[in-house]
Amino acid sequence: MKAGLVYDPVYLEHDTGGHVENSHRLTTAISYLKETGIKAKLTCLPPRPALLEELETVHTLEYISYVKNKAENGGGWLDPDTVMSPKSYEAALYAAGGLLVATEEVMKGDVDNAFALVRPPGHHALNDRAMGFCIFNNVAIAAKFALSKFNLNRVLIADFDVHHGNGTQDAFYADPKVLYFSTHQYPFYPGTGWMDETGMGEGEGTTANFPMAAGWGDDEYLRAFNEVLIPVARRFQPQLILVSAGFDAHWADQMAMMRASIEGFAQMVVILKGLAAELCQGRLVFTLEGGYNLQVVASSIKATLDVLLDNSEIDDPLGKAEVRKLEGFDEHIGAIKGIHNIR
């Protein structure tokens, strides 16, 4: 199995200072991949900057120009959560472009699958504004790119970040060519992603949200994947699977209140890899979104890559949290399955 990795020091140039989304997320991860020997087993994929016309498939020209000018003027805050430095525009171009490279290499068959270890993240970014640490919506731009360049008709975006990817949902809410599936803590930032948000117009039914109650862990996540994601994906028959991989649903991540483990993330990746093998010739591309406990992020990325490389042993140095069973999950999943006509 040939797995690709996109990484470049340009991503460290997005200097956010003491912000929780900072360059240590990537430097810790890449160091761990080197120390454990897994980086040497990967195919390195050098990123390129996304082109203006590629950004414009998702974002307005006015917004792109605003971000560029903000960087040229020394940076600053784009919204209450999202800060820029002078090099952030360049880093954001390479973050989007890095995922485009990963997508292209997988579509061409030069690698079997890939992980884009990039920042800034993207899934909150709307067409005309930044949100939640995100500047450009990397995964949405990649989906548009794949649909256009490779003449695809169906792309699945799976998002297991602890926050709902409102920007990604918004980009494809009326688009029948993209199925968006998301697990996320609810109610929580950004406040979107309830189960009745299923798309509109021609895109009705191609958004599948699985809001999660605080405190749920591996068992609930894996049931969401097995009982909702798998049937909606099989019905949709994607030709490519893109994944917004956020590791902030881990029990040790202080940004949220979920109880997933590194082993749990690995099992989600196993399911996604199985779906890709079954439905779309193994075409599977991951991009980093959230995750703010440095050890969790590094170990979860390694576990993801272990699965992509067919390594059978998954290392979880932090183990599982003690999970208290919460009432109401069966009724909750039943309601979601009812909305999406899953039997």
GUTITI-457557 format. One record per residue (C-alpha): x negated, y negated, z; residue in three letters. Coordinates in pm, 1 decimal, padded with zeros to 6 digits, always signed. Layout:
GUTITI-457557
+----------+----------+----------+-----+
|        u |        v |        w | res |
+----------+----------+----------+-----+
|        X |        Y |        Z | Ala |
...
+----------+----------+----------+-----+
This chain:
GUTITI-457557
+----------+----------+----------+-----+
|        u |        v |        w | res |
+----------+----------+----------+-----+
| +00000.0 | +00000.0 | +00000.0 | Met |
| -00144.6 | -00335.6 | -00107.6 | Lys |
| -00039.5 | -00628.9 | +00114.2 | Ala |
| -00125.9 | -00990.6 | +00040.0 | Gly |
| -00205.7 | -01267.1 | +00287.2 | Leu |
| -00181.8 | -01637.9 | +00212.5 | Val |
| -00393.1 | -01853.3 | +00443.0 | Tyr |
| -00610.2 | -02162.3 | +00405.8 | Asp |
| -00765.9 | -02415.0 | +00648.2 | Pro |
| -00558.6 | -02686.4 | +00475.7 | Val |
| -00272.6 | -02580.7 | +00704.6 | Tyr |
| -00474.2 | -02697.0 | +01004.9 | Leu |
| -00483.2 | -03049.5 | +00859.0 | Glu |
| -00119.4 | -03095.8 | +00960.6 | His |
| -00236.3 | -03247.0 | +01289.4 | Asp |
| +00051.0 | -03262.4 | +01538.8 | Thr |
| -00162.3 | -03328.9 | +01847.2 | Gly |
| -00008.0 | -03183.1 | +02161.6 | Gly |
| +00312.9 | -03083.3 | +01982.6 | His |
| +00429.9 | -02725.2 | +02044.9 | Val |
| +00406.3 | -02659.0 | +01666.8 | Glu |
| +00031.2 | -02703.0 | +01626.9 | Asn |
| -00267.5 | -02558.4 | +01444.3 | Ser |
| -00351.8 | -02315.4 | +01727.8 | His |
| -00059.7 | -02101.3 | +01608.4 | Arg |
| -00257.1 | -02021.4 | +01292.9 | Leu |
| -00613.2 | -02021.8 | +01426.5 | Thr |
| -00518.9 | -01776.8 | +01702.1 | Thr |
| -00340.0 | -01552.0 | +01455.1 | Ala |
| -00615.8 | -01547.6 | +01194.1 | Ile |
| -00880.3 | -01481.6 | +01461.2 | Ser |
| -00678.3 | -01187.7 | +01593.1 | Tyr |
| -00635.5 | -01043.9 | +01243.1 | Leu |
| -01013.6 | -01060.6 | +01197.3 | Lys |
| -01092.0 | -00913.3 | +01540.8 | Glu |
| -00857.7 | -00619.3 | +01490.7 | Thr |
| -00993.1 | -00545.8 | +01143.4 | Gly |
| -00661.3 | -00579.1 | +00966.0 | Ile |
| -00757.0 | -00891.1 | +00770.3 | Lys |
| -01020.7 | -00692.2 | +00581.7 | Ala |
| -00746.4 | -00457.3 | +00459.2 | Lys |
| -00542.1 | -00740.1 | +00308.3 | Leu |
| -00560.5 | -00901.1 | -00034.3 | Thr |
| -00635.5 | -01269.5 | +00015.8 | Cys |
| -00409.2 | -01494.4 | -00190.9 | Leu |
| -00542.0 | -01852.7 | -00220.2 | Pro |
| -00254.9 | -02103.6 | -00207.5 | Pro |
| -00188.6 | -02388.9 | -00446.5 | Arg |
| +00008.1 | -02708.9 | -00391.3 | Pro |
| +00373.5 | -02694.4 | -00494.0 | Ala |
| +00446.9 | -02913.1 | -00795.2 | Leu |
| +00682.0 | -03208.4 | -00772.1 | Leu |
| +00934.7 | -03037.3 | -00998.0 | Glu |
| +00926.0 | -02730.9 | -00773.1 | Glu |
| +00997.1 | -02941.5 | -00463.1 | Leu |
| +01279.4 | -03114.1 | -00650.5 | Glu |
| +01469.3 | -02787.3 | -00688.9 | Thr |
| +01554.9 | -02826.3 | -00318.3 | Val |
| +01465.2 | -03183.6 | -00212.1 | His |
| +01552.7 | -03525.5 | -00345.0 | Thr |
| +01280.9 | -03731.3 | -00511.8 | Leu |
| +01352.0 | -04012.5 | -00264.9 | Glu |
| +01281.6 | -03786.3 | +00031.1 | Tyr |
| +00964.4 | -03639.6 | -00122.7 | Ile |
| +00836.3 | -03991.3 | -00192.4 | Ser |
| +00921.9 | -04098.2 | +00162.2 | Tyr |
| +00715.1 | -03811.8 | +00308.0 | Val |
| +00422.4 | -03889.8 | +00076.8 | Lys |
| +00429.0 | -04258.5 | +00168.7 | Asn |
| +00455.8 | -04175.4 | +00537.6 | Lys |
| +00135.6 | -03972.0 | +00516.4 | Ala |
| -00045.0 | -04239.5 | +00315.7 | Glu |
| +00046.1 | -04489.6 | +00586.2 | Asn |
| -00105.6 | -04279.8 | +00863.1 | Gly |
| +00181.9 | -04048.4 | +00951.9 | Gly |
| +00437.4 | -04078.2 | +01229.5 | Gly |
| +00770.1 | -03927.1 | +01326.2 | Trp |
| +01013.6 | -03808.1 | +01059.4 | Leu |
| +01278.5 | -03719.6 | +01317.4 | Asp |
| +01272.0 | -03681.5 | +01698.2 | Pro |
| +01108.2 | -03336.9 | +01663.6 | Asp |
| +00894.3 | -03361.2 | +01350.5 | Thr |
| +00566.3 | -03550.8 | +01337.6 | Val |
| +00322.9 | -03612.8 | +01051.1 | Met |
| -00047.0 | -03693.8 | +01028.6 | Ser |
| -00226.0 | -03843.8 | +00726.2 | Pro |
| -00290.3 | -03494.0 | +00581.5 | Lys |
| +00055.5 | -03351.2 | +00654.4 | Ser |
| +00196.0 | -03416.2 | +00308.2 | Tyr |
| -00089.1 | -03220.7 | +00150.0 | Glu |
| -00049.0 | -02938.0 | +00402.0 | Ala |
| +00325.0 | -02927.1 | +00334.5 | Ala |
| +00263.1 | -02904.2 | -00041.6 | Leu |
| +00029.4 | -02610.7 | +00019.3 | Tyr |
| +00275.2 | -02446.6 | +00262.5 | Ala |
| +00546.1 | -02443.1 | -00003.4 | Ala |
| +00294.0 | -02357.0 | -00274.2 | Gly |
| +00143.0 | -02079.3 | -00065.7 | Gly |
| +00476.7 | -01904.5 | -00049.0 | Leu |
| +00517.7 | -01953.8 | -00425.0 | Leu |
| +00184.0 | -01779.0 | -00479.3 | Val |
| +00289.5 | -01491.5 | -00252.5 | Ala |
| +00621.7 | -01461.4 | -00435.2 | Thr |
| +00458.7 | -01467.0 | -00777.9 | Glu |
| +00197.1 | -01206.1 | -00687.0 | Glu |
| +00465.6 | -00971.5 | -00554.1 | Val |
| +00690.8 | -01025.9 | -00855.1 | Met |
| +00399.2 | -00957.9 | -01092.9 | Lys |
| +00313.0 | -00641.5 | -00899.8 | Gly |
| -00039.9 | -00752.7 | -00812.9 | Asp |
| +00042.9 | -00682.0 | -00446.5 | Val |
| +00324.0 | -00469.2 | -00304.7 | Asp |
| +00428.3 | -00725.5 | -00044.3 | Asn |
| +00287.5 | -01037.6 | +00118.7 | Ala |
| +00280.4 | -01261.2 | +00425.6 | Phe |
| +00237.8 | -01637.8 | +00392.2 | Ala |
| +00061.3 | -01758.0 | +00707.9 | Leu |
| +00146.3 | -02123.8 | +00651.9 | Val |
| +00255.0 | -02437.8 | +00830.8 | Arg |
| +00443.7 | -02666.9 | +00858.5 | Pro |
| +00741.3 | -02430.6 | +00874.5 | Pro |
| +01046.1 | -02495.5 | +00661.2 | Gly |
| +01386.2 | -02342.5 | +00731.2 | His |
| +01541.8 | -02649.5 | +00901.1 | His |
| +01441.5 | -02897.3 | +00629.3 | Ala |
| +01742.1 | -03037.0 | +00441.5 | Leu |
| +01738.6 | -03171.2 | +00088.0 | Asn |
| +01692.6 | -03530.5 | +00206.6 | Asp |
| +01541.9 | -03513.2 | +00554.6 | Arg |
| +01306.7 | -03333.9 | +00790.9 | Ala |
| +01436.2 | -03140.5 | +01089.5 | Met |
| +01303.0 | -02921.7 | +01366.9 | Gly |
| +00926.6 | -02931.1 | +01286.5 | Phe |
| +01003.7 | -02865.4 | +00916.0 | Cys |
| +00910.7 | -03095.5 | +00625.3 | Ile |
| +00981.1 | -02899.8 | +00304.6 | Phe |
| +01197.3 | -02587.0 | +00296.4 | Asn |
| +00935.4 | -02334.9 | +00188.7 | Asn |
| +01162.9 | -02030.6 | +00162.1 | Val |
| +01436.7 | -02216.0 | -00026.4 | Ala |
| +01182.0 | -02349.6 | -00276.7 | Ile |
| +01046.0 | -01995.2 | -00319.7 | Ala |
| +01393.9 | -01855.3 | -00384.2 | Ala |
| +01463.0 | -02122.7 | -00648.1 | Lys |
| +01122.5 | -02049.7 | -00803.4 | Phe |
| +01186.1 | -01674.6 | -00822.1 | Ala |
| +01532.0 | -01719.4 | -00971.8 | Leu |
| +01397.9 | -01951.2 | -01240.7 | Ser |
| +01052.6 | -01816.3 | -01327.2 | Lys |
| +01143.1 | -01447.2 | -01319.0 | Phe |
| +01503.6 | -01478.4 | -01441.2 | Asn |
| +01644.7 | -01315.8 | -01129.3 | Leu |
| +02013.7 | -01316.7 | -01044.5 | Asn |
| +02006.2 | -01211.5 | -00678.8 | Arg |
| +01764.6 | -01301.5 | -00397.1 | Val |
| +01813.8 | -01207.6 | -00032.0 | Leu |
| +01675.5 | -01438.3 | +00236.8 | Ile |
| +01663.5 | -01275.8 | +00582.0 | Ala |
| +01587.0 | -01507.6 | +00874.7 | Asp |
| +01515.2 | -01374.3 | +01223.6 | Phe |
| +01378.4 | -01695.5 | +01374.3 | Asp |
| +01550.8 | -01771.5 | +01705.3 | Val |
| +01692.9 | -02092.1 | +01554.3 | His |
| +01945.3 | -02094.5 | +01271.1 | His |
| +01794.3 | -02193.0 | +00936.5 | Gly |
| +02046.0 | -02465.2 | +00864.0 | Asn |
| +01840.9 | -02610.4 | +00578.4 | Gly |
| +01820.1 | -02275.1 | +00400.4 | Thr |
| +02190.0 | -02209.1 | +00450.3 | Gln |
| +02274.4 | -02555.6 | +00319.3 | Asp |
| +02060.5 | -02509.7 | +00006.8 | Ala |
| +02251.7 | -02199.8 | -00101.3 | Phe |
| +02593.2 | -02232.9 | +00064.7 | Tyr |
| +02771.7 | -02252.4 | -00270.9 | Ala |
| +02521.8 | -02039.8 | -00466.6 | Asp |
| +02624.7 | -01679.4 | -00541.6 | Pro |
| +02267.9 | -01590.0 | -00644.6 | Lys |
| +02127.1 | -01609.5 | -00290.1 | Val |
| +02245.1 | -01404.8 | +00006.9 | Leu |
| +02138.2 | -01568.6 | +00333.2 | Tyr |
| +02139.1 | -01351.9 | +00647.4 | Phe |
| +02040.7 | -01498.6 | +00984.1 | Ser |
| +02014.6 | -01378.3 | +01342.6 | Thr |
| +01978.7 | -01666.7 | +01590.6 | His |
| +02053.3 | -01768.9 | +01946.5 | Gln |
| +02389.0 | -01947.9 | +01963.1 | Tyr |
| +02481.7 | -02204.0 | +02079.7 | Pro |
| +02135.3 | -02350.0 | +02037.6 | Phe |
| +01944.7 | -02589.6 | +01813.4 | Tyr |
| +02048.7 | -02695.2 | +01550.2 | Pro |
| +02408.8 | -02604.4 | +01640.2 | Gly |
| +02497.0 | -02434.1 | +01311.6 | Thr |
| +02533.6 | -02069.5 | +01216.2 | Gly |
| +02859.9 | -01944.2 | +01362.2 | Trp |
| +02995.9 | -01621.8 | +01216.7 | Met |
| +03272.2 | -01798.2 | +01019.6 | Asp |
| +03016.8 | -01990.9 | +00810.6 | Glu |
| +03021.1 | -01756.8 | +00510.0 | Thr |
| +02964.6 | -01984.1 | +00208.5 | Gly |
| +03190.0 | -02189.1 | -00014.6 | Met |
| +03311.3 | -02191.4 | -00372.9 | Gly |
| +03122.3 | -01939.4 | -00585.6 | Glu |
| +02896.8 | -01875.0 | -00284.9 | Gly |
| +03179.6 | -01758.4 | -00058.8 | Glu |
| +03064.6 | -01441.2 | +00115.8 | Gly |
| +02693.9 | -01486.4 | +00043.6 | Thr |
| +02612.8 | -01633.5 | +00385.6 | Thr |
| +02609.8 | -01381.5 | +00670.9 | Ala |
| +02541.7 | -01530.8 | +01012.8 | Asn |
| +02486.6 | -01318.4 | +01322.5 | Phe |
| +02490.6 | -01558.9 | +01620.1 | Pro |
| +02330.9 | -01400.3 | +01928.3 | Met |
| +02400.5 | -01463.5 | +02296.4 | Ala |
| +02109.1 | -01565.6 | +02518.6 | Ala |
| +01958.0 | -01258.8 | +02681.6 | Gly |
| +02014.3 | -01009.6 | +02402.4 | Trp |
| +01708.9 | -00809.4 | +02297.2 | Gly |
| +01580.7 | -00535.0 | +02068.7 | Asp |
| +01889.9 | -00315.2 | +02083.2 | Asp |
| +02120.0 | -00596.2 | +01974.9 | Glu |
| +01884.7 | -00720.9 | +01703.0 | Tyr |
| +01841.9 | -00373.3 | +01556.4 | Leu |
| +02215.8 | -00311.0 | +01559.8 | Arg |
| +02265.5 | -00644.4 | +01378.0 | Ala |
| +02015.7 | -00533.3 | +01115.1 | Phe |
| +02145.9 | -00178.0 | +01083.1 | Asn |
| +02518.1 | -00248.5 | +01098.1 | Glu |
| +02541.6 | -00585.1 | +00918.8 | Val |
| +02227.0 | -00664.9 | +00719.0 | Leu |
| +02191.8 | -00322.6 | +00557.4 | Ile |
| +02551.5 | -00299.2 | +00427.9 | Pro |
| +02568.0 | -00659.8 | +00302.8 | Val |
| +02229.2 | -00619.4 | +00132.8 | Ala |
| +02335.8 | -00295.4 | -00036.1 | Arg |
| +02652.0 | -00460.9 | -00159.3 | Arg |
| +02454.8 | -00761.3 | -00291.4 | Phe |
| +02175.1 | -00556.4 | -00454.7 | Gln |
| +01891.2 | -00814.3 | -00431.0 | Pro |
| +01604.7 | -00814.4 | -00678.3 | Gln |
| +01369.3 | -00974.1 | -00420.7 | Leu |
| +01374.0 | -01011.7 | -00041.9 | Ile |
| +01225.9 | -01322.2 | +00120.9 | Leu |
| +01193.6 | -01335.8 | +00499.7 | Val |
| +01179.3 | -01635.5 | +00731.1 | Ser |
| +00979.7 | -01474.8 | +01010.9 | Ala |
| +01004.0 | -01664.3 | +01337.0 | Gly |
| +00873.9 | -01488.9 | +01648.1 | Phe |
| +01035.4 | -01721.5 | +01902.6 | Asp |
| +01305.9 | -01467.6 | +01995.1 | Ala |
| +01037.8 | -01287.5 | +02200.6 | His |
| +01100.7 | -01263.5 | +02573.7 | Trp |
| +00771.1 | -01445.3 | +02651.9 | Ala |
| +00846.6 | -01745.4 | +02428.7 | Asp |
| +00957.6 | -02036.3 | +02643.6 | Gln |
| +01134.5 | -02220.6 | +02359.5 | Met |
| +01438.8 | -01992.6 | +02373.9 | Ala |
| +01613.9 | -01732.8 | +02587.2 | Met |
| +01614.2 | -01410.6 | +02385.3 | Met |
| +01456.2 | -01081.0 | +02493.0 | Arg |
| +01308.8 | -00926.7 | +02178.3 | Ala |
| +00967.0 | -00756.5 | +02185.6 | Ser |
| +00681.1 | -00721.6 | +01937.8 | Ile |
| +00786.1 | -00359.3 | +01885.4 | Glu |
| +01136.9 | -00489.8 | +01814.4 | Gly |
| +01006.9 | -00729.9 | +01550.7 | Phe |
| +00812.6 | -00441.7 | +01393.3 | Ala |
| +01129.7 | -00231.6 | +01373.5 | Gln |
| +01310.2 | -00520.6 | +01201.2 | Met |
| +01025.9 | -00528.9 | +00948.1 | Val |
| +01061.1 | -00152.0 | +00899.8 | Val |
| +01427.5 | -00204.1 | +00811.1 | Ile |
| +01347.1 | -00488.7 | +00571.5 | Leu |
| +01073.2 | -00286.1 | +00406.6 | Lys |
| +01309.9 | +00008.0 | +00369.1 | Gly |
| +01572.6 | -00215.2 | +00208.1 | Leu |
| +01315.0 | -00357.9 | -00032.4 | Ala |
| +01201.9 | -00007.2 | -00130.5 | Ala |
| +01560.9 | +00104.7 | -00181.4 | Glu |
| +01697.3 | -00200.5 | -00361.4 | Leu |
| +01424.2 | -00405.0 | -00530.6 | Cys |
| +01110.4 | -00202.4 | -00604.9 | Gln |
| +00958.7 | -00294.6 | -00268.5 | Gly |
| +00947.4 | -00667.8 | -00345.8 | Arg |
| +00919.7 | -00825.2 | -00001.1 | Leu |
| +00763.5 | -01158.7 | +00102.2 | Val |
| +00736.5 | -01303.3 | +00453.2 | Phe |
| +00669.7 | -01661.8 | +00555.6 | Thr |
| +00596.3 | -01787.2 | +00906.1 | Leu |
| +00859.4 | -02006.6 | +01069.2 | Glu |
| +00868.9 | -02045.2 | +01448.9 | Gly |
| +00701.0 | -01876.1 | +01744.1 | Gly |
| +00516.7 | -02075.5 | +02009.4 | Tyr |
| +00357.4 | -01824.8 | +02246.9 | Asn |
| +00017.9 | -01784.4 | +02082.8 | Leu |
| -00037.9 | -01422.8 | +02184.9 | Gln |
| +00312.0 | -01328.3 | +02071.9 | Val |
| +00267.6 | -01496.1 | +01733.4 | Val |
| -00070.8 | -01334.8 | +01668.2 | Ala |
| +00038.0 | -00987.9 | +01780.2 | Ser |
| +00371.6 | -01007.0 | +01596.1 | Ser |
| +00203.7 | -01107.9 | +01270.6 | Ile |
| -00038.8 | -00816.6 | +01308.7 | Lys |
| +00251.2 | -00579.9 | +01379.6 | Ala |
| +00431.8 | -00708.7 | +01070.5 | Thr |
| +00123.4 | -00653.1 | +00856.9 | Leu |
| +00073.9 | -00306.4 | +01005.8 | Asp |
| +00421.8 | -00214.1 | +00883.1 | Val |
| +00357.3 | -00369.5 | +00541.0 | Leu |
| +00033.4 | -00167.9 | +00513.0 | Leu |
| +00207.5 | +00157.0 | +00619.9 | Asp |
| +00006.2 | +00176.4 | +00942.9 | Asn |
| +00211.9 | +00400.4 | +01169.8 | Ser |
| +00084.2 | +00279.1 | +01507.0 | Glu |
| +00222.4 | -00053.6 | +01629.6 | Ile |
| +00036.3 | -00227.6 | +01910.9 | Asp |
| +00255.3 | -00422.5 | +02154.8 | Asp |
| +00022.6 | -00565.5 | +02422.7 | Pro |
| +00306.9 | -00740.5 | +02605.7 | Leu |
| +00558.3 | -00456.8 | +02612.8 | Gly |
| +00932.1 | -00487.2 | +02655.1 | Lys |
| +01113.2 | -00714.6 | +02896.5 | Ala |
| +01351.4 | -00576.9 | +03152.1 | Glu |
| +01681.9 | -00630.0 | +02973.7 | Val |
| +02009.4 | -00658.4 | +03158.4 | Arg |
| +02291.5 | -00523.6 | +02944.2 | Lys |
| +02536.5 | -00800.7 | +02864.5 | Leu |
| +02904.5 | -00748.7 | +02798.6 | Glu |
| +03073.2 | -00832.8 | +02471.7 | Gly |
| +02833.2 | -00715.5 | +02202.0 | Phe |
| +03061.2 | -00448.4 | +02056.1 | Asp |
| +03345.8 | -00697.4 | +02017.9 | Glu |
| +03106.1 | -00953.7 | +01872.1 | His |
| +02958.3 | -00725.3 | +01608.4 | Ile |
| +03304.5 | -00595.2 | +01529.9 | Gly |
| +03424.4 | -00947.3 | +01453.7 | Ala |
| +03126.9 | -01012.0 | +01224.1 | Ile |
| +03180.2 | -00682.3 | +01041.4 | Lys |
| +03544.3 | -00772.1 | +00999.7 | Gly |
| +03460.9 | -01108.1 | +00844.3 | Ile |
| +03230.2 | -00939.0 | +00591.5 | His |
| +03457.1 | -00638.0 | +00532.2 | Asn |
| +03203.0 | -00386.5 | +00661.4 | Ile |
| +03347.7 | -00050.3 | +00753.5 | Arg |
+----------+----------+----------+-----+
